[in-house]
């Protein structure tokens, strides 16, 4: 499932050249470990490591390492926007920017699209450690485009619904509730912590995320 997630993220960025990915997200976090490092190795990507991310290093990664895929979070997107030395020409090798951890704001997304240019695919993703980690992917190539705050479409074999936390009943259209998930990438449970498992899983192996949708 993890390999399939990465194939979806890079399906429109495939080409004859080897992809170059800096490991920007920390490897002790599931995003750095699976989305970047493990899946990058499985896809044969060139991975770039470094001790600490700085604004100057971002310029170096884009210009000298010819980065083709960036996996970032909104604060790093803002770092890209705030760096006056980073121009659109620095993104000429970039195929895809994958952003997760939190939604990009409307103004931030618009500014990022303007800075990188129309040839770069911006993918916003949603997931959590308990989901290995991705459940949703949104790209500029999906019909209706990238919506601020949106997380796109469910991954294959993944289910989601929105419920009222108090009753577990599904909400109606355009109503807010808690997102619950089910799929092959969802964890079996917390190790030797049955009490926590009972709190986080609903009947039918639905995982309660604690997030509103």
Secondary structure as GFF3:
##gff-version 3
##sequence-region A 1 213
A	DSSP	alpha_helix	2	10	.	.	.	ID=ss1
A	DSSP	beta_strand	20	22	.	.	.	ID=ss2
A	DSSP	alpha_helix	30	30	.	.	.	ID=ss3
A	DSSP	pi_helix	31	38	.	.	.	ID=ss4
A	DSSP	alpha_helix	39	42	.	.	.	ID=ss5
A	DSSP	beta_strand	46	48	.	.	.	ID=ss6
A	DSSP	alpha_helix	55	63	.	.	.	ID=ss7
A	DSSP	beta_strand	69	72	.	.	.	ID=ss8
A	DSSP	alpha_helix	74	82	.	.	.	ID=ss9
A	DSSP	three_ten_helix	88	91	.	.	.	ID=ss10
A	DSSP	beta_strand	96	99	.	.	.	ID=ss11
A	DSSP	alpha_helix	106	116	.	.	.	ID=ss12
A	DSSP	beta_strand	121	128	.	.	.	ID=ss13
A	DSSP	three_ten_helix	129	131	.	.	.	ID=ss14
A	DSSP	beta_strand	133	138	.	.	.	ID=ss15
A	DSSP	beta_strand	153	154	.	.	.	ID=ss16
A	DSSP	beta_strand	159	163	.	.	.	ID=ss17
A	DSSP	beta_strand	178	182	.	.	.	ID=ss18
A	DSSP	alpha_helix	194	200	.	.	.	ID=ss19
A	DSSP	beta_strand	201	202	.	.	.	ID=ss20
A	DSSP	beta_strand	206	212	.	.	.	ID=ss21
###
